[in-house]
Amino acid sequence: MKKIILVCGVLFTVVLSSGCTVTNVREHPALEEQLLDVDSVLVVTPAVSIEQINFASENERLIEMENLIQQELIIFAESELKERGYDVVEFDLEKAIAEDEQLAYAVNQAIEGFDEAKKTLYEKALTEEDKRKFKVSVGTAVNIVSEKSGADAVLLMHYIGQRKSEGSVAKDIAVGVLVGLLTGSVPVAPTEASYVEIAFIDGVTGEVLWSNMFSSQQLSIKIADDVMQSFPEDIDAPAKVAKSDKIQAQTVDTEAARKTDEVVN
């Protein structure tokens, strides 16, 4: 892990020195064209893992917090999708999975497919100019999910969180004080952290239309808001089409009024 972090740090430094901006956003090369076929989206139940880092015992999963974060992520994602013009598919995925082994397998395959796709999408740091470089699919298993739910696309979310126990925090403080005595500066270690990744998958082709990931020193879903800032809007949503028609009508009316004024004068 230390080697990976070091390599990422080097890549980040190189890109910064060239005056470009690094981004975690990845988009399909023909995103706008693909979005024309996407109106409805299914929010797949987020995979959430949160643990407490203990000082004198094994780390423990925080099940209650996992369930809370999971529900908050679903509500948040559905709200964000609607705000961007998509129809959120009302489908009890968990119930359907419990009753249909094929569907359960398909959902798992789609999730594993994105884990594999990430090896290509995030092989190296990219700038804004190169974020549409890859055309990657999670596999055809997502077709079953799309067909069963009636959704044009699916949204996958993965949340990992950690929180230090009081004992671990006390240990960090003690170490920090010791380091401070030796170096003259006291390092401040974060007491919690979270990591979120979100992927937008075409339900027919299985291709990754958009993905983004973020890490934070907070244990909340606020980080998901940062991730979704760059999420694409439904470019042909009814509201946008109506607005476009209205603007076009206003333009026609203005042009007609101008010509009438020219004739009168």
C-alpha positions in Angstrom: 0.0 0.0 0.0 2.8 2.4 0.8 4.3 1.8 -2.6 1.0 2.6 -4.3 0.6 5.8 -2.4 4.1 6.9 -3.3 3.6 6.2 -7.0 0.3 8.2 -7.0 2.1 11.0 -5.2 4.8 11.1 -7.9 2.2 11.2 -10.7 0.2 13.9 -9.0 3.4 16.0 -8.6 4.3 15.6 -12.3 0.9 16.6 -13.5 0.8 19.7 -11.2 4.2 20.8 -12.4 2.9 20.8 -16.0 0.1 23.2 -15.0 -2.7 20.7 -15.4 -5.4 19.6 -13.0 -5.7 16.0 -11.9 -9.3 14.5 -11.8 -10.8 11.3 -10.5 -13.8 11.7 -12.9 -14.0 9.3 -15.8 -16.5 9.7 -18.6 -17.5 7.6 -21.6 -16.0 9.0 -24.9 -19.5 9.5 -26.3 -21.2 10.4 -23.1 -23.8 12.8 -24.6 -24.8 10.3 -27.3 -25.1 7.6 -24.7 -27.3 9.7 -22.4 -29.9 10.1 -25.1 -30.9 6.5 -24.4 -30.9 7.0 -20.6 -34.0 8.3 -18.9 -34.5 6.0 -15.9 -32.0 4.9 -13.3 -31.9 2.2 -10.6 -30.0 2.9 -7.5 -28.3 -0.3 -6.5 -28.1 -0.8 -2.7 -24.7 0.7 -1.7 -22.0 -1.5 -0.4 -21.0 0.0 2.9 -18.2 -1.0 5.2 -17.4 0.9 8.4 -15.1 -0.2 11.2 -13.7 1.1 14.4 -10.0 1.0 14.9 -9.3 -0.2 18.4 -6.0 0.2 20.3 -5.9 -2.9 22.5 -8.3 -5.3 20.7 -9.5 -6.4 17.2 -11.1 -3.8 15.0 -14.9 -4.0 15.0 -17.6 -3.4 12.4 -20.1 -0.6 13.2 -23.2 -2.3 11.8 -25.7 0.3 13.0 -23.7 3.1 11.4 -23.3 1.1 8.2 -27.1 0.7 7.9 -27.6 4.4 8.6 -25.0 5.5 6.0 -26.5 3.0 3.5 -30.0 4.5 3.8 -28.7 8.0 3.7 -26.8 7.3 0.5 -29.8 5.9 -1.2 -32.0 8.9 -0.3 -29.2 11.2 -1.3 -28.5 9.5 -4.7 -32.2 9.4 -5.6 -32.6 13.1 -4.8 -29.5 14.0 -6.9 -30.7 11.9 -9.9 -34.1 13.5 -9.9 -32.5 17.0 -9.6 -30.6 16.2 -12.8 -33.7 15.2 -14.7 -33.6 11.4 -14.4 -36.5 9.1 -13.4 -35.6 7.0 -10.4 -36.9 3.5 -10.8 -39.0 2.4 -7.8 -37.9 -1.2 -7.5 -37.4 -3.3 -4.3 -34.1 -4.7 -5.3 -33.3 -6.4 -2.0 -36.6 -8.3 -2.1 -36.2 -9.2 -5.7 -32.6 -10.5 -5.0 -33.9 -12.7 -2.2 -36.5 -14.3 -4.6 -34.4 -14.5 -7.7 -30.9 -16.1 -7.6 -30.2 -15.1 -11.2 -30.8 -11.5 -10.4 -28.7 -11.7 -7.2 -25.8 -13.2 -9.3 -26.2 -10.5 -11.9 -26.0 -7.7 -9.4 -22.9 -9.2 -7.8 -21.3 -9.6 -11.3 -22.0 -6.0 -12.1 -20.3 -4.9 -8.9 -17.3 -7.2 -9.5 -17.2 -6.0 -13.1 -16.7 -2.4 -12.0 -14.0 -3.5 -9.6 -12.2 -5.0 -12.6 -13.0 -2.0 -14.8 -11.3 0.3 -12.2 -8.0 -1.3 -12.9 -8.2 0.3 -16.4 -10.0 3.5 -15.5 -7.7 4.3 -12.6 -4.5 2.8 -13.7 -2.8 6.2 -13.5 -3.6 9.8 -12.8 -5.4 11.7 -15.5 -6.1 15.4 -16.3 -9.4 16.9 -17.3 -8.4 16.6 -20.9 -7.9 12.9 -20.7 -10.9 11.8 -18.6 -12.7 10.5 -21.6 -9.9 8.3 -22.8 -11.4 4.9 -21.9 -14.4 2.9 -23.1 -14.9 0.2 -20.4 -17.7 -2.2 -19.7 -18.6 -4.0 -16.4 -20.0 -6.9 -18.5 -23.4 -8.0 -19.8 -24.7 -9.2 -16.4 -26.1 -5.7 -15.8 -28.6 -6.4 -18.7 -30.5 -8.7 -16.3 -30.6 -6.0 -13.6 -31.8 -3.5 -16.2 -34.4 -5.8 -17.6 -35.8 -6.9 -14.2 -36.1 -3.4 -12.9 -37.0 -1.6 -16.1 -34.2 0.9 -15.7 -32.1 2.3 -18.6 -29.0 2.5 -16.3 -27.9 1.6 -12.8 -26.0 3.6 -10.2 -23.4 1.7 -8.1 -22.0 3.1 -4.8 -19.3 1.9 -2.5 -18.6 3.5 0.9 -15.7 2.6 3.2 -15.3 4.3 6.6 -13.1 4.1 9.7 -13.3 5.7 13.1 -10.7 5.5 15.9 -11.7 4.4 19.4 -10.9 6.7 22.3 -7.9 4.4 23.1 -6.5 4.8 19.6 -7.0 8.6 19.7 -5.2 8.7 23.1 -2.3 6.7 21.7 -2.0 9.1 18.7 -2.0 12.1 21.0 0.8 10.5 23.2 2.8 9.8 20.1 2.2 13.2 18.7 3.4 14.8 21.9 6.6 12.7 21.9 7.3 13.6 18.2 6.7 17.2 19.1 9.3 17.2 21.8 11.8 15.7 19.3 11.0 17.8 16.3 9.3 21.0 17.6 6.0 20.4 15.8 3.1 18.2 16.8 1.5 16.1 14.0 -2.3 15.9 14.0 -3.7 12.5 13.1 -7.2 12.3 11.8 -9.7 10.4 14.0 -12.0 9.3 11.2 -12.0 8.9 7.4 -14.2 7.8 4.6 -13.9 6.9 0.9 -16.7 6.9 -1.7 -16.9 5.8 -5.3 -19.9 6.1 -7.5 -20.3 4.6 -11.0 -23.0 5.2 -13.6 -23.5 2.1 -15.8 -25.5 1.8 -19.0 -28.1 -1.0 -18.5 -27.8 -2.3 -22.1 -24.2 -2.1 -23.1 -22.8 -2.4 -19.5 -20.4 0.5 -20.3 -19.3 2.9 -17.6 -20.8 6.2 -18.6 -19.3 8.1 -15.6 -17.5 7.4 -12.4 -15.8 9.4 -9.6 -14.3 8.8 -6.2 -13.3 10.9 -3.2 -11.7 10.4 0.2 -12.3 12.6 3.3 -11.3 12.9 6.9 -15.0 12.9 7.9 -17.3 10.0 8.5 -20.5 11.2 6.8 -22.2 11.2 3.4 -21.1 14.7 2.7 -18.3 13.2 0.8 -20.8 11.7 -1.6 -22.0 15.3 -2.4 -18.4 16.1 -3.5 -18.4 13.0 -5.7 -21.7 13.8 -7.4 -20.8 17.4 -8.3 -19.7 16.3 -11.8 -22.5 13.9 -12.4 -24.0 14.4 -15.9 -27.5 15.8 -16.3 -30.2 14.0 -18.4 -29.7 16.1 -21.6 -33.1 15.2 -23.0 -35.2 15.3 -19.9 -38.8 16.6 -20.5 -38.2 19.7 -18.4 -35.1 20.6 -20.5 -36.8 19.9 -23.8 -39.8 22.1 -22.7 -37.4 24.8 -21.7 -35.6 24.5 -25.0 -38.9 24.7 -26.9 -39.9 27.8 -24.9 -36.6 29.5 -25.7 -37.0 28.7 -29.4 -40.6 30.0 -29.4 -39.4 33.2 -27.7 -36.7 33.6 -30.3 -39.2 33.2 -33.1 -41.6 35.7 -31.5 -38.7 38.2 -31.1 -37.7 37.8 -34.7 -41.3 38.2 -35.9 -41.7 41.4 -33.8 -38.5 42.8 -35.2 -39.6 42.2 -38.8 -43.0 43.7 -38.0 -41.3 46.8 -36.5 -39.2 47.1 -39.6 -42.3 47.0 -41.9 -44.1 49.6 -39.8 -41.1 51.9 -39.9 
